[in-house]
Amino acid sequence: MAIRDEAIEILVKKAAGIFGKNPADLGADTRFIEDLQAKSVNFVQLSAALEEEYEVEVPYMEFRKKKTFGEAADYIAKMFGE
């Protein structure tokens, strides 16, 4: 599985727990703010899940600029040259 797809799965799983959503309702097009009303602490929680999985530092200020799970996953994949 591509890193982008894995990253989306991680975000979906973590976001479902944080926001009490059905994972089936979340995906690459899920928007952090418009769909989930994510706050700064939520961005930290989500980026921490990615950091833990991939053992890399995900710069908060860059991660925070991403609007959707897909954009965030693209950013992670790019970190690994995909």
HUGIFEN-V329663 format. One record per residue. N is the residue number from 0. PSI is psi in radians with two decimals (999 if undefined). Layout:
BEGIN
n = (N	N)
psi = (PSI	PSI)
END
This chain:
BEGIN
n = (0	1	2	3	4	5	6	7	8	9	10	11	12	13	14	15	16	17	18	19	20	21	22	23	24	25	26	27	28	29	30	31	32	33	34	35	36	37	38	39	40	41	42	43	44	45	46	47	48	49	50	51	52	53	54	55	56	57	58	59	60	61	62	63	64	65	66	67	68	69	70	71	72	73	74	75	76	77	78	79	80	81)
psi = (2.44	2.64	-0.68	-0.82	-0.71	-0.76	-0.70	-0.76	-0.74	-0.79	-0.74	-0.85	-0.82	-0.78	-0.65	-0.73	-0.76	-0.79	0.00	0.65	2.75	2.18	-0.52	-0.35	-0.05	2.62	-2.85	-0.53	-0.04	2.24	2.32	-0.86	-0.91	-0.71	-0.61	-0.16	0.76	2.40	3.03	-0.76	-0.59	-0.66	-0.67	-0.78	-0.76	-0.74	-0.58	-0.64	-0.69	-0.70	-0.73	-0.76	-0.77	-0.05	0.83	2.79	2.22	1.84	2.13	-0.83	-0.58	-0.78	-0.69	-0.41	-0.28	2.37	-0.51	2.88	-0.67	-0.74	-0.71	-0.72	-0.66	-0.72	-0.78	-0.80	-0.67	-0.60	-0.49	0.23	0.31	999)
END
